[in-house]
Amino acid sequence: MILDPYYPGHVIALDIKKKRLLACVIRSEDSMSHPGLTRDFNVSVEGFNQMAAWCQSLNPSIVALEGRGVHWVTLYRKLHSYGLEVLVVDHNDVKRFPSRDNNPSDCYRLAFLTRFGMLDSCKVPPPEIMDIQTLTLYRKEVLLNLSTAKNLVKSVLTEVGIRIGEVVKDLNGPTYRKMVWGFINGATPEEALQLAGNSFKGDRAQALEALSGDLSPIRRTTLKEMVQNIERFEEQVARLESHIIKAVQPYQEELQFLRNITTLGEKEVALVVAELGPELLGIVDLEALSDAIDQVLGYRRRN
C-alpha cells in the first residue's frame, strides 16, 4: 500500500532530550523506507539558533515537535521567529503508533507520522498571544488569592456572630466593604446598619441581631490587614486588566468581531481575545463560540 504524503515537501521533526536536540528530516524525494537524515544540536540558546537556521535552510513544509517538557515553548517561539510553520502534537498521540524496525527513534517516527498527516495538531496560540496569556494566567492567580482573602474576612466576622450577608446581598459590593471598615473602626451594630443605607430593606431588629458580635481589638487589627490586602489585590487585578486591554490592541479584527456579535464590555472582550487569539475568527458555530466565551470568562450557562 502506497500512501500519499499529506505534506509533499520536506518534513522535519524535533526530539528534545535532556542534553541534546535531535532533528530528523524526511525529504520530499525520500521513499517510505528511507530512514531519514538526522542531526544533533546542543540544548542551549546557541543550539536552538543553529537548529532554527538549519531548518530554515531546508525550506520544509512543516516542522513538528511534541508539546511536552520544559523546552518546547522555546523551540516553538524560535521556529516561528524564523518564519517556519510549526506543528505541535501530543506525545500520547505519537505513542499510539509503533516505531519502525529500521529506525526506532522517536524523532523519525514523529517525522514519518507528520509527513502522512497521521497526527492531530494541538491548539497552540501564536507566540504573541502566548505572551499576553502570561498576563491572563497571573490575573487568574491574583483573583484566586482575592477570593480566598474575601472568604477569610467573612469567616473572621462570622466566628464572632457578625453576619453582614444577612443585611446586604452583594458581598463583593461597596456597601459590604463600607460596613466591614465600620466594624474595623469600632462601629456599633446601629452605626454599621446606618452604613448600609438604601441597600438594607429588611427587618431592623433582625438586622441588628445579625450585626451584633464580640469583635476584639486583635480581630479588628486582623480584619484591617485582610481588607488592606484585598484592596491591594483589587488594584493589581485592575492594573493587569489594563495591561491586557493594551496588549490586545493589535488584534482589532478579533476585537471588532466580538463587539459586533456580543454585548460584552471592553474588558471582557479583551480577555476573550487574549485567551483565544486569531482562533476566535475560525469559530463559525455561535453555540461553540458562546461556550468558548463562557469558559474564558468563568460564566455558568443557565438552563
C-alpha positions as CSV (number, residue, x, y, z in Angstrom):
1,M,0.0,0.0,0.0
2,I,1.4,3.4,-1.0
3,L,0.4,6.4,1.0
4,D,0.3,9.9,-0.5
5,P,2.2,12.4,1.7
6,Y,0.0,15.0,3.5
7,Y,3.0,17.3,3.4
8,P,4.6,16.9,-0.1
9,G,7.7,18.9,0.8
10,H,10.4,18.3,3.4
11,V,9.2,17.3,6.8
12,I,11.4,18.0,9.9
13,A,10.7,16.5,13.4
14,L,12.4,17.6,16.6
15,D,13.1,15.3,19.6
16,I,14.1,17.2,22.7
17,K,16.3,15.2,25.1
18,K,17.8,16.4,28.4
19,K,21.2,17.4,26.9
20,R,20.6,17.3,23.2
21,L,18.2,18.2,20.5
22,L,17.8,15.7,17.7
23,A,16.3,16.7,14.4
24,C,15.2,14.3,11.6
25,V,14.3,15.4,8.1
26,I,12.4,13.3,5.6
27,R,12.9,14.9,2.2
28,S,10.2,15.1,-0.4
29,E,12.1,12.6,-2.6
30,D,12.7,10.0,0.1
31,S,10.8,6.7,-0.1
32,M,8.7,5.3,2.8
33,S,11.6,3.0,3.7
34,H,14.1,5.8,3.9
35,P,15.4,6.2,7.5
36,G,15.6,10.0,7.2
37,L,18.6,12.3,7.9
38,T,19.3,13.3,11.4
39,R,21.4,16.0,13.1
40,D,22.2,16.8,16.7
41,F,22.2,20.2,18.4
42,N,23.0,21.3,21.9
43,V,20.2,22.2,24.2
44,S,21.3,25.9,24.6
45,V,20.4,29.3,23.1
46,E,23.2,28.8,20.5
47,G,22.0,25.3,19.8
48,F,18.4,26.5,19.3
49,N,19.5,29.2,17.0
50,Q,21.6,26.8,14.9
51,M,18.7,24.4,14.8
52,A,16.2,27.0,13.6
53,A,18.7,28.3,10.9
54,W,19.3,24.7,9.7
55,C,15.5,24.1,9.5
56,Q,15.0,27.3,7.6
57,S,17.8,26.4,5.1
58,L,15.9,23.3,4.2
59,N,12.6,25.2,3.5
60,P,10.4,22.5,4.9
61,S,6.7,22.2,4.5
62,I,6.3,21.7,8.3
63,V,8.4,21.3,11.5
64,A,6.9,19.0,14.1
65,L,7.6,18.7,17.8
66,E,5.8,17.3,20.8
67,G,4.3,19.7,23.3
68,R,5.9,18.4,26.4
69,G,9.0,19.1,28.6
70,V,10.5,22.4,29.5
71,H,12.0,23.4,26.1
72,W,9.2,23.0,23.6
73,V,7.8,26.5,24.1
74,T,11.3,28.0,23.5
75,L,11.6,25.9,20.3
76,Y,8.2,26.8,19.1
77,R,8.9,30.5,19.5
78,K,12.3,30.2,17.9
79,L,10.9,28.4,14.9
80,H,8.1,30.9,14.5
81,S,10.7,33.7,14.6
82,Y,12.4,32.1,11.6
83,G,9.1,32.1,9.6
84,L,8.6,28.3,9.8
85,E,5.3,26.5,10.0
86,V,5.2,24.5,13.2
87,L,3.0,21.5,14.2
88,V,2.8,20.8,17.9
89,V,1.5,17.3,18.7
90,D,0.5,15.4,21.8
91,H,3.1,12.8,23.0
92,N,0.4,10.3,23.7
93,D,-0.9,10.7,20.2
94,V,2.5,9.8,18.8
95,K,2.9,6.8,21.2
96,R,-0.2,5.2,19.6
97,F,1.9,4.2,16.7
98,P,4.7,1.6,17.0
99,S,8.3,2.5,16.0
100,R,9.6,1.3,12.6
101,D,12.1,-1.6,12.8
102,N,14.8,0.2,10.8
103,N,14.6,3.4,12.8
104,P,13.2,3.1,16.3
105,S,13.9,6.8,17.2
106,D,11.0,9.0,18.4
107,C,12.3,11.7,16.1
108,Y,12.0,9.6,12.9
109,R,8.6,8.3,13.9
110,L,7.3,11.8,14.5
111,A,8.6,12.9,11.1
112,F,7.1,9.9,9.4
113,L,3.7,10.3,11.0
114,T,3.7,14.0,10.3
115,R,4.5,13.5,6.7
116,F,1.4,11.4,6.1
117,G,-0.9,13.6,8.3
118,M,-1.5,10.9,10.9
119,L,-1.3,13.2,13.9
120,D,-3.7,15.9,15.2
121,S,-2.3,19.3,15.9
122,C,-2.5,20.7,19.5
123,K,-4.2,24.1,19.9
124,V,-1.2,26.3,20.4
125,P,-1.6,30.1,20.1
126,P,0.9,32.3,18.3
127,P,3.9,33.4,20.4
128,E,2.4,36.9,20.7
129,I,-0.8,35.5,22.3
130,M,1.3,33.2,24.5
131,D,3.0,36.3,25.9
132,I,-0.3,38.0,26.6
133,Q,-1.6,34.9,28.3
134,T,1.1,35.3,30.9
135,L,-0.9,38.3,32.0
136,T,-4.2,36.4,31.9
137,L,-2.7,33.5,33.8
138,Y,-1.3,35.8,36.5
139,R,-4.6,37.6,36.7
140,K,-6.3,34.3,37.5
141,E,-3.9,33.6,40.3
142,V,-4.4,37.1,41.8
143,L,-8.2,36.6,41.5
144,L,-7.9,33.3,43.3
145,N,-5.9,35.0,46.1
146,L,-8.5,37.7,46.2
147,S,-11.4,35.2,46.6
148,T,-9.5,33.5,49.4
149,A,-8.9,36.8,51.2
150,K,-12.6,37.8,51.0
151,N,-13.7,34.4,52.4
152,L,-11.3,34.8,55.3
153,V,-12.9,38.2,56.1
154,K,-16.3,36.6,56.1
155,S,-15.0,33.8,58.3
156,V,-13.4,36.1,60.9
157,L,-16.7,38.1,61.2
158,T,-19.0,35.1,61.3
159,E,-16.9,33.4,64.1
160,V,-17.9,36.3,66.4
161,G,-21.6,36.4,65.3
162,I,-21.4,39.2,62.7
163,R,-23.3,38.2,59.6
164,I,-23.3,41.1,57.2
165,G,-24.5,38.8,54.5
166,E,-27.9,38.8,56.1
167,V,-28.2,42.6,55.8
168,V,-26.7,43.2,52.3
169,K,-26.8,40.7,49.5
170,D,-23.7,41.7,47.5
171,L,-20.7,40.5,49.5
172,N,-18.4,42.0,46.8
173,G,-20.1,45.4,46.7
174,P,-19.1,48.7,48.1
175,T,-21.7,48.6,50.9
176,Y,-20.4,45.4,52.3
177,R,-16.9,46.8,52.3
178,K,-18.0,50.0,53.9
179,M,-19.7,48.0,56.7
180,V,-16.6,45.9,57.3
181,W,-14.5,49.1,57.6
182,G,-17.1,50.4,60.0
183,F,-16.5,47.4,62.3
184,I,-12.8,47.7,61.9
185,N,-13.1,51.3,63.1
186,G,-15.2,50.4,66.1
187,A,-18.8,50.9,64.8
188,T,-21.7,49.7,66.8
189,P,-24.4,47.5,65.2
190,E,-26.6,50.5,64.9
191,E,-23.8,52.6,63.2
192,A,-23.0,49.6,60.9
193,L,-26.6,49.4,59.9
194,Q,-26.7,53.1,59.0
195,L,-23.7,52.4,56.7
196,A,-25.9,50.0,54.7
197,G,-28.1,52.9,53.7
198,N,-30.6,52.1,51.0
199,S,-29.1,48.7,50.4
200,F,-31.0,47.4,53.5
201,K,-34.7,46.7,53.0
202,G,-35.4,44.1,55.8
203,D,-36.4,44.0,59.4
204,R,-34.4,46.3,61.6
205,A,-34.4,44.2,64.7
206,Q,-33.2,41.1,62.8
207,A,-30.5,43.1,61.1
208,L,-29.2,44.5,64.4
209,E,-29.1,40.9,65.8
210,A,-27.1,39.8,62.7
211,L,-24.7,42.6,63.2
212,S,-24.1,42.0,67.0
213,G,-20.9,40.3,67.9
214,D,-17.9,40.5,70.1
215,L,-15.2,41.9,67.8
216,S,-12.0,42.1,69.9
217,P,-9.2,44.7,69.1
218,I,-7.0,41.9,67.8
219,R,-9.7,40.8,65.4
220,R,-10.1,44.4,64.3
221,T,-6.4,44.5,63.6
222,T,-6.6,41.2,61.7
223,L,-9.5,42.4,59.6
224,K,-7.8,45.7,58.8
225,E,-4.8,43.8,57.4
226,M,-7.0,41.5,55.5
227,V,-9.1,44.2,53.9
228,Q,-6.0,46.2,53.0
229,N,-4.6,43.1,51.4
230,I,-7.9,42.7,49.5
231,E,-7.6,46.2,48.2
232,R,-4.0,45.6,47.0
233,F,-5.2,42.5,45.1
234,E,-8.0,44.5,43.5
235,E,-5.6,47.3,42.4
236,Q,-3.3,44.6,41.0
237,V,-6.2,43.0,39.1
238,A,-7.2,46.4,37.7
239,R,-3.6,47.0,36.5
240,L,-3.3,43.6,34.9
241,E,-6.6,44.1,33.1
242,S,-5.4,47.5,31.8
243,H,-2.2,45.8,30.5
244,I,-4.3,43.1,28.8
245,I,-6.6,45.6,27.1
246,K,-3.5,47.5,25.8
247,A,-1.7,44.2,24.7
248,V,-4.6,43.0,22.5
249,Q,-5.0,46.2,20.6
250,P,-3.1,44.8,17.5
251,Y,-5.9,42.3,17.2
252,Q,-8.5,44.8,16.0
253,E,-10.3,42.3,13.7
254,E,-10.9,39.9,16.6
255,L,-11.9,42.8,18.9
256,Q,-14.4,44.2,16.4
257,F,-15.8,40.8,15.7
258,L,-16.7,40.3,19.4
259,R,-18.1,43.9,19.7
260,N,-20.4,43.2,16.7
261,I,-21.9,40.0,17.9
262,T,-21.9,40.3,21.7
263,T,-22.8,42.8,24.4
264,L,-19.6,42.2,26.3
265,G,-17.8,45.2,27.8
266,E,-14.3,46.3,26.7
267,K,-12.6,44.4,29.5
268,E,-14.4,41.1,28.7
269,V,-13.8,41.5,25.0
270,A,-10.1,42.0,25.7
271,L,-9.9,38.9,28.0
272,V,-11.6,36.7,25.4
273,V,-9.2,37.8,22.6
274,A,-6.3,37.4,24.9
275,E,-7.3,33.7,25.6
276,L,-8.5,32.7,22.1
277,G,-6.4,35.0,19.8
278,P,-6.9,34.6,16.0
279,E,-8.5,31.2,16.6
280,L,-11.6,33.3,17.5
281,L,-12.3,34.1,13.9
282,G,-12.3,30.4,13.0
283,I,-15.3,29.6,15.3
284,V,-18.3,29.6,12.9
285,D,-20.7,27.9,15.3
286,L,-22.3,30.5,17.5
287,E,-23.1,27.9,20.2
288,A,-19.5,26.8,20.2
289,L,-18.4,30.5,20.4
290,S,-20.7,31.1,23.3
291,D,-19.3,28.1,25.1
292,A,-15.7,29.4,24.5
293,I,-16.6,32.8,25.8
294,D,-18.3,31.4,28.9
295,Q,-15.2,29.3,29.6
296,V,-12.9,32.2,29.3
297,L,-14.9,34.5,31.5
298,G,-15.9,31.8,34.0
299,Y,-19.6,32.1,33.3
300,R,-22.0,29.3,34.1
301,R,-24.6,28.6,31.5
302,R,-28.2,28.9,32.8
303,N,-30.6,26.3,31.5
